[in-house]
Structures are given as structure tokens and as C-alpha cells.
Amino acid sequence: MFQLRRLSIRITLLCLSLTLGALAETSFESQTFPQRPSESQIYDDNHLLNASETQLFNNLAYKFQQETGIELTCVLVDDIGHANQFEKGDKYAKYTAEQWNLGKENGEGIMIFVAQKQRWKNIVVTPGLEKIYSEKNLAKIQQKTLLPAFRENNYSEGILSLSYALAKMGAKAKGKSLGIDETPYKLRENSVSSLMILFILFVSFMLLMAKFSGGRGNGIFWFLFGGAIKNKKKDEPEIGFGGGFGSNPRGFGGGFGSGFGNSGFGNRDSW
């Protein structure tokens, strides 16, 4: 009797687990996904791009597809929910690409996907483009464009610079030229970082001058740094200046449904 009861409990739990799994899958597929705009290649929940920036993206997407046949789209959503953002994010991005019929004309398309609340991003590519847009190439592009801009909350710059880099790579692979001015798509120079680098170089130069002067004299080098060097004993080890300027590594992920791929390394973490 006891064993029969245990077996009955196990069967009940198994059925409940399967039911909940089916409901979760149904819930995911039945939830609302971004609807493709009729007059634009970009969906923007939070208006991260203004009207002129949206037009810049659309102009680039149009020219890129005209020259190469590759469709370029962008989906910027506010929230993808509370589930595991990496697993759900991968599915959400690829399911959206499937619903949009990404690359429907010739099977070649790219979708930049961003969930702002989860600070998560992805690049979905159709199977025919995976040789051009390898995981390694896409990771490098993001490190130079989208990620540094997003970390400074410059979302429009990140999207425009990434989109231009993707288009330029695709055009080059197909032996085409975009023939448009790239200036509006470039990242603006980070003046704070530039000033910091100049300051570090200046301080390093001053330290070297004070050291090689032997810590003597009444000049500005001695006034600023000489005293500290003089107080260092001869038998003490040299003190180096270490560390660096960095940011958290970022990352990419798997496949879904129709076989859309994504960029791989660098895409599965937040920026």
C-alpha cells in the first residue's frame, strides 16, 4: 500500500511538471512580440533614437539592402520579462526574427536586438550570413561600437555605429560599396577619457623627469615629485603603476525555431 501511494505521488508530480512545462512554452509563444513597423526597419519601444536618428538607420538599411540584398533590422524593446534573460532572450530575439520573416527576399538578414530593462543584447543572423558574420567578427564589432556607447548611456550612438559597422562588413564581403557618408554613424570621442589619458601621460612624464634628475634641484619636477623619490631607500624595490581601464566582459548565445543564428561570444551578458 505504501509503495503504491509513493508511485501515485510520483506519477502526479510528473504529470504536473509536464503540464507546467507545456503551459510555459505555450505562454511564451502566445505572448505579444514586437510588431514589424510598416514604414521603418527599426522598432523602438523607449524612443532611444529620435526621428532624425531613426531616419539615418532606415537610410542605411535601404542602401545596404539595395547594394547587397541583405536586410538590416533593429528591435529595441523595454522588457522581456522575469525569466532567465539569457535563455529567454535568445528565444525572444529569434522568435521575433521569425515573426518578422527576416531576410524573406533572399534568405539574408540581420537583426540587432536589445532589451533595455535586462541590459541584454543579441545579433540574430540568417544561416546564409554566418560565414560573413562569424562570432569572432561580431564580438569585435560590438566591443568597438555598441558596448562603449551603451556603457555611457549613448544608446543611439551605439545602435548607429554598430549598424554601420555591420553594413560595411557585409558590403565588403560582397564586393560592394555603400557610398554614404559614415560621419553621422561614428561614435563621438569621449572627451573625459581623452583628458584622463593625457593626464596620466603628463604625470608619468613628470615622474620620470624627477627620477632621472636624481631628486635634486628646485625645479617644478622636484617640487612636485622629488621629495617622494628622495625618501625612497636605495635597496627598496621599484614601485610600479598597474591596473587599467576596463569594463565587464560581455557575451552571445544559441539557436531557435527556424534556425536563425546569433553572434556568439560577447552577447549573452549585459553591457
Buried (B, 14 or more C-beta within 10 A) or exposed (E): EEEEEEEEEEEEEEEEEEEEEEEEEEEBEEEEBBEBEEEBBBBBBEEBBEEEBBEBBBEBBEBBBEBBBBBBBBBBBEEBBEBEBBEBBBBBBBBBBBEBEBBEEEBBBBBBBBBBEBBBBBBBBBBEBBEBBBBEBBBBBBBEBBBBBBBBEBBBBBBBBBBBBBBBBBBEBBEBEBEBEEEBBBBEEBEEEEEEEEEEEEEEEBBEBBBEBEBEEEEEBBEBBBEEBEEEEEEEEEEEEEEEEEEEEBBBBEBBEEEBBBBBBBBBBBB
